[in-house]
Amino acid sequence: SPCTECSCSSGKEIDKDTSNTKKKENGDRSFIPKIFFGTRTHKQISQITRELKRTAYSSVPMTILSSRDYTCIHPVVSSSGSNRNEMCVELLEGKHGKSCLYYHGVHKLSEHHALQSAHRMYQAWDIEDLVSLGKKLRACAYFAARELMVGADIVFCPYNYLLDPQIRESMEINLKGQVVILDEAHNIEDCARESVSYGVTENQLRAAREELDFMVNNNIRQKDHEPLRAVCYSLT
């Protein structure tokens, strides 16, 4: 039988506790929802977090989801024009033999916030605070904000993060059973329309038409490509 003087007996108890916890998670344990707070602009998030800081709930774990335009601290990517997403992906994939050292430091930011929370020093913060801390710790604020979502009770983000299914999927946002608050909800209709709309130029349509011509003429999935080609022809 296991001795009582060392960790082997307590290890048995830990295993038992773990299995009980799993049972509770699957059955009896009550589900605690997150609050997703959607706003029209990033600037409004700053105003709301400033108000949160003044309340008794300032120490509640939170995070802010935003684009790389607001959170990227890589000197080359952040100073580029409109292709920050593509440049970031290329760095993460190491296409040119270089990787993003800031991405590999993400844990520094998430651990920093976890440590603050443990010592009850945690306070509501803004995107600028996270970016500033990211520069100081040489850690990516964009991916750190996403990691902090796991343990956050409140998640702040622009409307389209909640309404656009593609953004929801890429950000791994699951709204089932969660609490959703929409600030200035009369703007939702326009935002929802934008989420399912897409703008293209005439040159892009012509290029797409040529590619579809090639597909159809070479018997490559004709049933799929012929209707798309017809749409391009009708639009041009």
Order of alpha helices (4+ residues) and beta strands (2+ residues): alpha-beta-alpha-beta-alpha-alpha-alpha-alpha-alpha-alpha-beta-alpha-alpha-beta-alpha-alpha-alpha
